[in-house]
């Protein structure tokens, strides 16, 4: 039988497994570094006559016992239709038998694993005495990041900015009420960047929102929001050049990340400057932060192996709780 997990199913299950997500995402990056998982770069399939593109994000993991593919649709025209610009679904099959174990809606899976990867990278790369968390962007991804990044760190406050003032005020109030941390709205991206010890950029921006001149020694930056398109980025070339760079997966970043491809095209950096992966830092085979004065950057494009790791958690939780819907695909 194949398990079907809808978005509402997944939202309910995530409340039960939230504390395990960061551990699962950390484990998948270690598995990749240690050769226990496979993560090919996803092919991009631009739709002729449209600005839409589709990505098939495949992965396989021996420890998880799964092979999976997330089909991501990135459709900017959806914005005018009042629909999500990005939509996705995850298909997971048994690595042992090839049987289709589950089909999952991708929205909440993507949001949860993205925030968890940022939390893992921040724990590995940020200074231990970081006290101010900055968020540029105020959508659902910003909420997920605030929830994921706060546990285990003694942040004094969160500073934030978004293009829509009302949403910014609403997010700050939610952080104060739900998470119990002081939060305030600042005047713009520069103010947030200059005030932050840990800075997360969480927007679908095409042009850079953060300038290298605004960054300070010792900061850690998570570049998260830009879609996987070579011409989109949130950090300018000067900012990337100033940082010690860690990517989630080199082959994916080399194909899809504007933070990588634009500095390469400009000749500002070489490929070796981008080859350090998060799993390498976690495994201790490559250095992350080497001094309190380092500027560190986690370039998060998002990879299918993270989706697989969260899918494994959700499938197991659904089986234990009798959640979701089961159908016979091969009957």
Secondary structure as UniProt FT lines:
FT   STRAND          2..5
FT   HELIX           7..33
FT   TURN            34..35
FT   STRAND          37..38
FT   STRAND          43..46
FT   TURN            48..49
FT   STRAND          53..61
FT   TURN            62..65
FT   STRAND          66..74
FT   TURN            76..77
FT   HELIX           78..81
FT   STRAND          86..94
FT   TURN            95..97
FT   STRAND          100..105
FT   HELIX           107..125
FT   TURN            128..129
FT   STRAND          132..136
FT   HELIX           140..150
FT   TURN            151..152
FT   STRAND          157..161
FT   HELIX           165..174
FT   HELIX           175..179
FT   STRAND          182..185
FT   HELIX           189..195
FT   STRAND          198..201
FT   HELIX           212..214
FT   TURN            217..218
FT   STRAND          220..223
FT   TURN            230..231
FT   HELIX           237..241
FT   STRAND          244..247
FT   HELIX           250..256
FT   HELIX           258..266
FT   HELIX           271..274
FT   HELIX           278..283
FT   TURN            292..293
FT   STRAND          296..299
FT   HELIX           304..321
FT   STRAND          325..327
FT   TURN            329..330
//
